[in-house]
Amino acid sequence: MRRYRVKTSRPLWAAVMATMALGLAGCGESTGPGTFDPVTTNEAASEVLATFGDNPALDAIGILSPAFPAFDGGAAPAPAFASPAAPQDLSWPERMDERANLLEQIGPFLTPASPAAVFPADFLGKTFIYDLDSAHYVMAPDSVGAPLNGIRLKLYAVDPILEQPILPLNDIGYLDLSDESTPSADALGVLAVVQGVTYLDYLASAVWTTSSLTFTADGFISDGQNQVNFTLSHTWSETDGLTVDYDLSVPSTNSALGLYLAVNGQSGMITLELSVMHDGESAMFAATLTETSISGSVTYQGEVVVEISGTPSEPVFVDAAGNPLTQEQLSALGQLLDGVGHIIDEFDDLLIPAYLVLQVSIIGL
């Protein structure tokens, strides 16, 4: 397997995250048409992310995945994409700094040994169940219902505090993984059903060249009532660095989130865009940073309400009239930053099956 490594500046990464925390919190009232309400913006973001909370499929996948079988026929792959559990009282910028530290230590991408063949031949059409003695998934004697081009993993009720299956085992549903690969790309269908309800359905793919990797996923997650449609991509190349792009939408509430982040290790430049849309209103935070400068803005309905300048260590925030923001304004959207962190954190769990099967190890950003 080839190992790709993204070189980033850890101090710069910490600076951009700290600046985000301040910048996103710095949105006051707009002087343009309408009023920019930070509370409404935060509530809109929360509506999009609510589907990820208390989701039995994500809980089960996140806790049971270390016990999944080895899809390459060898030893079970280590979940290198997962950062060590961070104390819940750490801020998102602090947790991102921890992840950036991991990014410096291990390569984020591992290519599979045999593209277009993501499962061992003897796995196809089989069901796997959790074995208490080995604390690992094993092939079941009965595989009725498993996809012929993939496998079925039984899902069980889990204890989110102890992070282990509840005993005695309580079968709550299944996770179907199907090989949808082509000669040019490895692709995996992921379907999670709990108590007859589809909570997760997406297609993930990975395309390699000699110097780049593009990982994409397209589908939806549900909480049993509301559905969040998503498309995302992680692109890495030796010349351009790392680019992450998320688009999430909730048709039932007319809400959407967009997150774009580009880290160029060669130039040391970081580009960041975060957009929140709800009922026809939109707000966006955009910034470009180097080790010595930062420039950006917060816009509402396309008009600038906050301008950002200075350096990553000493950013300057002023409103559209050039007035410094008050402390109250600077803290108004602090919770929205946590929402950004939740996007990355929750997708770590959502994408675990694809990471493991396609052997694409992406460290959470």
N, C-alpha and C positions, 0 to 999 in steps of 0.2 A: 504494500500500500504506500502511496505517496503521501507525504505530509506537507501541508501548506501552512505557512505562518504569516500572520499579519503583524507588522511592527507598528506600534503606536506609542505615543508619548504619554506615560501614565500621569505626570503632572498636568499636561494639557487636557487630558481626558477628565481628570478631576475638576479642572477649572471650568470646562464647558458645562459639566453637570451642575456645578455650583452656580454658574451664571444662569443656567436654565431655571434653577429654583428661584433665583431672584427675578429673572426676567418674566417668567410666567406669573409670578406673584405681583408683578408691577403694573397690571392692567387696571387703570382707573376708569373714570367715566369718559365716554367719547365726546369730543366737541363737534363731531360731524352729525349726519342725520341719524336720529334714533339715539338710544342710550346703550352703551356697552355695560351689561350687568355681569360682573364676575361670578356671582352666585348662579345665575342662569346658565352661564357657560360651563361651570363646574357640574351642575345638575345634568346638562346634556351629555357631558362626557361620562358621568356616572351611569346614565341610562344605557349607554353602549356597553359598558363594562359589567353591568349587573348580571348579565347572562353567564359570566364566568364564575360568579360566586356560588358556593354551595351546590356545585354541579357534580352529581354522583359519578358521572362518567369520567370527568377530569380527575376527581379525587382518586378513583380506583386506578386509572392509568398511571397517575403520578406515583402512587405508592407501590403498585404491583410491578411496574416496569423493570426494576432490577431483577425480578424473578423470571422474566420472559426468557424463552429459549434462545440459544445462539443461532441467529439466522444464517450465519456464514458456515455453519457446520463445525466451528471450532469452539473455543471457550467463549462464554458470554461476554459481549463487548462491554467495556466499562463506559458508563454514561459521562463521557468527558465534557459534554455540553452543559452539565449541571454544575453550578457553583456551590460551594459549601453553604449550608443553611446559615443565613445571616440573622442575627437577632432582630426581632420585629421592631425594636425601638430605633433601629438605624434608619436614617433618612434615605430616600432613594439615591441621591447623589453619592452617599457613603457606600451604599450597596453596589452602585455602578462602579465605584472605585475599586471595590473588592473584585468585581468581575474583570475589570481592566487588568488587575494584577494577575489573574488567571490567564488572561489573553497573552500576557508576556511570557508565561511559563510553558504553555502547551499549544500546539498548532490547532486552529479551529476546524480544519477540514481534513477528513480522511476519505480517500476514494475506495470504493469496493473493488475486490479482486476480479469480479466477473460481471461487468455491466450487462443489463438485460436478463439477468438470472438472479433475482434477489432472494429466492428461497431454495434450500436444498430440495432435490427432486422428491425425496421421500416425505417432505413436509406437505406437499400440495394436497389439498382436499382433507386435511387432518384438523382435528380439534385438540386443543391443549388445555389441561386443567391444572390447578394449583395443587402441589403435593406437599402435605404438611411435614412429612419426614425430611425431605430435602430442601424445603422452603424454596422450591423452584417449580416452574411449569414443566409438565411431562405430557407425552402424547396419550390421549384418551382412547379407550377401546372402541368407543362409539363416536363417529365423526359426522353424524347426520346434520346437514345444514351448513357445513363448512364450505367456503367457496372453492371450486375446483382449481382455480388459478391462484390459490393462496391458502391461508390458514384462519382458524377461529380460535380466539383466546377467551375463555370464560372470565367474566368479571365478577368480583365479589365485594360485598360490603366491607368497608375499611374504616379504621379508627384514625381520623386525621391528627389526633394528638400523639398517639403512640406510633403512627405511621406503619401500621401492619394490618393484615386481614383480621376481621372480627371472628372469634371462635365461639361456637362451631361455624364453619364456613357457610356463608349465605350467598348462593348464586343469584346475582341480580340482573345479569344480562351477558352480553358478549361484545367482543371487539373483532371485527372481520378485517383482515389485511389481505388485499388482492394485488397480484403482480400485473400491472398495466404497462409494463415496459415496452419500449421500441428499440430498434438497433441504435438509435441516436441518443436515447435518454432512459435512465432508470426512472420508473414511475410506480407509485404505490397508491392504491385506493384504501382509505381508512374510514370505517363505519363503526360507530359505537351505539349500541342499543341497550337501554336499561328499562326493565319493566315494560317492554313493548314500545317505548318511546325512543325515537332517534335523537340522540343528543349531539352527535358529531358525524359529519359526512364531508370528506374533502379528498382531493387528489393532490399528491405531492410528487414532484419530479426533481431530478438532479442531472445536470448536464455538465460534463467536464471537457476542457480542452487541455493542452499541455501546460497552460499557465493560468487557467481560470476555472471557477466553479460558479454555477448559478443554481440556486435551490429555490423552488417556488411551491406555493400551496394555494389552493383555490377551493372554497366550499363554505360550509356554515357550521356554527355551533348554536345549540338551543338549550334553554332551561326548561323545556317542556311546554312553554307558552310563547315566549318571544324568541326570535331567531336573529342572529348576527351573521350577516354574510361577510366574508373576508377574502381578500387576495393579499399575498405577501411575497416578497422576494428577498433573498440574501445573495448578493453577488460579490465575489472576490476575484481580483486579478492582481498579478504581480506589479502592474504599472499603475492601476487606478486605486488600489486598496479595497476597502470594504464599503459596500452600500447596502443599506437596509431600508425597505419600503413596505409600509403597512397601510391598507385601506380597509376600514370596517364600516358597515352600515346596518341600521336597524329600520327596515321599511315600516314596521308598525308604529314607530314614534318619529319617523322622518328625521333621524339623527345619524350622524356620521363622524368618524374620526380618521385623520390621516397623519401618519408619522413617517418622515423621511430623514435619514441620517447617512452622511457620507464621510468616511475617515480616510484621508490620503496620507499614508505613512511617509511617503517620499517628500511631499511638500509641507507636511505638518498642518494641513488645513482641515478643518471640520466644518461641514455644512449641515444645518439643522432646520427642519420645518415641522411644525405641529399645527394642525388645523382642527377646529371643532365646528360642526354645523348642526343646526337644529331649527326646524320650522322656517326655513328660508333665510336664517341669519347665520353669519359665519365670522369666526375670529381665527387669526393665524399669528403664530410666533415664528419668526424666521431670523436666523443669525448665521454669520460666517466668522470663524475664529481661527487665529493663528496663535503662536506662543506669545506674541507681543501685541495683538490687537483684536478687537471685536467690533463688529458692525451689524446692525439689525434693526428690526422694528416689530411692533405688535399692531396688527391692522384689524379693524372691525368694519364689516360690509365694504371692504376694499379701501378704506381710508385709514391712514396712519393715526393711531391714538397714543402710541409710545414709541420713542426713538431710543436706540441703544448704541452706545459708543464706548470709547475707553479701551481698557485692557481686560483680559480675562480675570486678573486678580483685583482690578478696580473698575468695574463697569459703571457707566453713567446712564441713568434713565431719566428722561424728561418727557412731558406730555407734548401734544401737538403744538401748544403755544410756547414751548421751550421752558416750562416751569418744572422744577424738580418734583418728583413724586413724593407723596407723604408716606409715612411708615404704614399707615392703614392701607394705602393703595398697594404698597409693595408686598403686603401679606395677604391681599384679598384672594389671589388665585393660587395660593400655596398648595391647596389640596389637589388642584388639577395636575400638578407635578407628580403626585403619588399615582394619579390615574395613568400617566405615561409609564411609570414603572410597572404598574399592573399589566399594561398591554404586553410588555416584554416578558414579565414573570409568567403570566397565564399562558402565553403562547409557548413557553418552554415546555409546560406539561402537555399542551395540546399536540405539539409536534414530536413528542418523544417517540411514538411508534415509527414515524417516518425517519427520524434521525437514526434509530437503531437498525431498522431494516435496510435502509439505503446506505448505512454506515457513513453518514454525513454528520460529523461532530462539530456542532456550532455552539460556541460558548455564548451564553446569554449576555446581551450587551448592557 
